[in-house]
């Protein structure tokens, strides 16, 4: 059973008011409704785990991660632990009948990874610091979520609103910002475990809208008028036909960046890969020769 305790600090709150404000993930997901037990100051909610075995992930006595339900299929829980600071006062239900100094109380955050994903946070007592409950790979993903990685900050010549010509060079590039190209670094911490992740773009694939694509392993070189009709040294293209028959008489250009994310923490290392996209358009005309 999932147990979530909420302690009221105002004596004016009644048990009924507390019950109305309690979150009930199981009830919200259409599973068994929650049982609520309240006195004037403390409410305890019990609800079935949607993982299928009716048990929450265990965090007591140093056990953490997944609860197999006595040999049944494992639920889709992933949990992390953080020692509560300050520790609850003596007599708090969070001590589960124990006294301060006898083990410690930890804040357990469990994420359910099913179709109806959500987090459950509760306080649990453990005789020893929970081991194995903090998954560095989970923390790595949390660090990535902080980065706000974006698609390329597109630069292109001819520029949007301008006109290029069949056979003349097209230059493509992206601004080298942390969010559009990297490197981008972030950390995530749970308990004594800290994971640092660093992301950078390895390549950008430019879909030119005419059935061809260009793969660039650099950010590209921004075009300057002084370059004239020179080709880009590292990321360029030449159209072989005009865009007059395309919607709006323009080619849609899509730039897809591949981010490689290296993470390190708790004596472990790993790598993640993500992609991001940006779009623009270019107008390409046919060069006319006058006799």
C-alpha positions in Angstrom: 0.0 0.0 0.0 1.2 3.5 -0.7 1.2 5.6 2.4 1.3 9.4 2.3 1.3 11.4 5.5 0.4 15.1 5.8 0.9 16.9 9.0 -1.2 20.0 9.7 0.4 23.0 11.4 -2.8 25.0 12.0 -5.2 23.8 14.7 -8.1 25.3 12.8 -7.8 22.6 10.1 -10.2 19.7 10.6 -9.8 16.1 9.6 -12.4 16.5 6.9 -10.6 19.5 5.3 -7.3 17.6 5.3 -8.9 14.6 3.6 -10.2 16.8 0.8 -6.7 18.1 0.0 -4.9 14.8 0.0 -3.6 13.6 -3.4 -4.7 10.2 -4.4 -2.8 8.9 -7.4 -4.5 5.5 -7.4 -8.0 7.0 -7.3 -7.1 9.5 -10.0 -5.9 6.6 -12.3 -9.1 4.7 -11.9 -7.7 2.1 -9.5 -8.9 1.2 -6.1 -10.0 4.3 -4.1 -7.9 5.4 -1.2 -8.6 4.8 2.5 -8.0 7.9 4.6 -7.5 7.9 8.4 -7.3 11.2 10.1 -7.1 12.9 13.5 -7.0 16.6 14.1 -3.4 17.0 13.0 -2.3 14.1 10.9 -3.8 12.2 8.0 -2.6 8.9 6.6 -3.7 7.8 3.1 -3.5 4.2 1.9 -3.9 3.3 -1.8 -3.2 0.4 -4.0 0.0 0.5 -6.2 -1.0 0.6 -9.9 2.0 -1.6 -10.6 -0.2 -4.6 -10.2 0.9 -6.2 -6.9 -0.7 -3.7 -4.6 2.6 -2.8 -2.9 4.6 0.3 -2.9 8.4 0.2 -3.6 10.0 -0.8 -0.3 12.5 1.6 1.3 12.6 0.1 4.8 15.7 -1.6 6.3 17.8 -0.4 3.4 15.8 -2.0 0.6 14.9 0.1 -2.4 14.1 0.1 -6.1 11.5 -2.4 -7.2 9.2 -4.6 -5.1 8.7 -7.9 -6.8 5.6 -8.7 -4.8 6.8 -12.0 -3.5 7.8 -13.5 -6.8 5.2 -11.8 -9.0 6.0 -9.4 -11.8 7.9 -6.3 -10.9 6.1 -3.0 -10.7 7.4 -0.1 -12.8 8.7 2.0 -9.9 12.0 3.8 -9.6 12.9 5.3 -6.2 15.5 7.7 -4.8 16.1 8.6 -1.2 17.2 11.7 0.7 17.7 11.9 4.5 15.2 14.2 5.9 16.7 17.4 7.3 15.8 18.2 9.9 14.6 14.9 11.2 10.9 14.7 12.3 10.3 15.4 16.0 9.9 12.5 18.5 6.4 11.1 18.3 5.9 11.8 14.6 4.2 9.0 12.7 7.1 9.2 10.3 9.2 7.3 12.9 6.8 4.4 12.6 7.1 3.6 16.3 10.8 4.2 16.5 12.6 6.9 18.5 15.0 9.6 17.1 18.5 8.1 16.9 17.1 4.7 16.1 17.8 4.7 12.4 16.6 7.7 10.5 13.7 9.0 8.4 14.2 9.5 4.7 12.3 11.3 2.0 11.5 8.6 -0.6 10.6 9.8 -4.2 9.2 7.0 -6.3 8.4 7.5 -10.0 5.9 5.2 -11.6 6.8 4.6 -15.2 3.6 3.1 -16.6 1.2 4.7 -19.1 -0.1 7.0 -16.4 3.3 8.2 -15.1 3.5 10.2 -11.8 5.6 10.7 -8.7 4.8 9.7 -5.1 6.8 11.3 -2.3 6.6 9.9 1.2 8.6 9.7 4.4 10.0 6.3 5.4 12.0 5.1 8.3 15.1 2.9 7.8 17.5 1.3 10.3 20.3 1.9 7.8 20.7 4.3 4.8 18.8 2.8 1.9 21.2 1.1 -0.5 20.6 0.7 -4.2 17.6 3.1 -4.1 19.4 5.8 -6.1 19.8 4.9 -9.7 22.5 7.1 -11.3 20.8 6.6 -14.7 17.6 8.1 -13.4 19.5 11.1 -12.0 21.3 11.5 -15.3 17.9 11.9 -17.1 16.9 14.5 -14.5 20.0 16.4 -15.2 19.3 16.3 -18.9 15.8 17.6 -18.3 17.3 20.7 -16.7 19.3 21.5 -19.8 16.5 22.6 -22.1 18.2 21.3 -25.2 16.8 22.8 -28.4 17.1 22.3 -32.1 19.7 24.2 -34.1 19.5 28.0 -34.0 19.3 28.0 -37.8 21.4 30.4 -39.9 21.1 30.0 -43.7 22.1 31.9 -46.8 20.1 32.8 -48.8 18.3 34.0 -45.6 14.7 33.5 -44.9 12.7 36.0 -47.0 15.6 36.3 -49.6 16.1 34.4 -52.8 18.8 32.1 -54.0 19.5 30.7 -57.4 19.8 27.2 -58.8 23.5 26.2 -58.8 24.7 28.8 -56.4 26.1 27.9 -53.0 23.7 27.7 -50.0 25.4 28.1 -46.5 23.9 26.5 -43.4 25.0 26.9 -39.8 23.8 27.2 -36.2 24.6 29.5 -33.4 27.0 27.9 -30.9 24.9 28.4 -27.8 24.7 26.0 -24.8 21.0 25.2 -25.6 21.4 24.9 -29.4 24.8 23.3 -29.8 26.6 22.8 -26.4 28.5 21.9 -24.4 25.7 22.0 -21.8 26.3 20.7 -18.3 23.8 20.1 -15.5 23.7 18.0 -12.2 21.1 16.2 -10.3 21.3 15.0 -6.7 19.4 12.5 -4.5 20.7 11.8 -1.1 24.5 11.4 -1.2 24.6 10.7 -5.0 25.3 13.4 -7.5 25.3 12.9 -11.2 26.9 15.3 -13.7 25.8 15.2 -17.4 27.4 17.1 -20.3 25.7 17.3 -23.7 27.0 18.4 -27.0 25.9 18.1 -30.6 27.7 15.5 -32.6 26.1 16.2 -36.0 23.3 18.1 -37.7 21.4 16.5 -40.6 19.9 19.1 -43.0 16.9 17.9 -45.0 16.9 20.4 -47.9 13.3 19.8 -48.9 14.1 18.6 -52.4 14.7 14.9 -51.5 18.4 15.4 -50.5 20.1 15.9 -47.2 23.4 17.1 -45.9 25.2 15.8 -42.8 27.4 18.3 -41.1 29.7 17.4 -38.2 30.4 21.0 -37.3 28.2 23.9 -36.4 28.8 25.3 -39.9 30.3 28.7 -40.9 28.1 31.8 -40.8 28.0 33.5 -44.2 29.4 37.0 -44.8 28.8 39.1 -47.9 32.6 39.3 -48.4 32.5 35.5 -49.3 30.6 36.3 -52.5 29.8 33.1 -54.4 32.3 30.9 -52.5 31.0 27.5 -51.1 30.8 26.9 -47.4 34.0 25.2 -46.2 32.1 22.8 -43.9 28.3 22.8 -44.3 26.8 23.8 -47.7 24.6 22.7 -50.6 23.6 23.6 -54.1 20.0 23.2 -55.4 19.6 21.7 -58.9 16.1 23.0 -59.5 14.0 25.9 -58.5 11.4 25.9 -55.8 8.6 27.4 -58.0 6.5 24.2 -57.8 6.8 23.8 -54.1 4.1 25.0 -51.7 4.6 28.7 -51.3 7.3 28.4 -53.9 9.8 27.6 -51.1 11.7 24.5 -50.0 11.1 23.5 -46.4 14.5 23.0 -44.7 14.6 20.8 -41.5 17.8 20.7 -39.3 18.0 17.7 -37.0 20.7 17.8 -34.3 21.9 14.7 -32.5 22.9 15.3 -28.9 25.4 13.0 -27.2 25.1 13.2 -23.4 27.9 11.7 -21.2 27.1 11.3 -17.5 29.2 10.4 -14.5 28.3 9.7 -10.8 28.3 7.2 -8.0 31.3 5.5 -9.6 29.3 4.9 -12.8 29.4 6.4 -16.3 26.9 6.3 -19.2 25.8 7.9 -22.4 22.5 9.1 -23.7 21.5 10.3 -27.1 18.7 12.7 -28.0 17.6 14.6 -31.1 16.1 18.0 -31.7 14.7 19.7 -34.8 14.3 23.2 -36.2 12.7 24.3 -39.5 13.0 27.2 -42.0 12.3 27.8 -45.7 14.3 29.0 -48.7 13.3 30.4 -52.0 15.3 29.2 -55.0 14.9 30.7 -58.4 16.1 29.8 -61.9 18.9 31.9 -63.4 17.7 33.6 -66.6 20.1 34.3 -69.4 19.4 37.3 -71.6 20.5 37.2 -75.2 
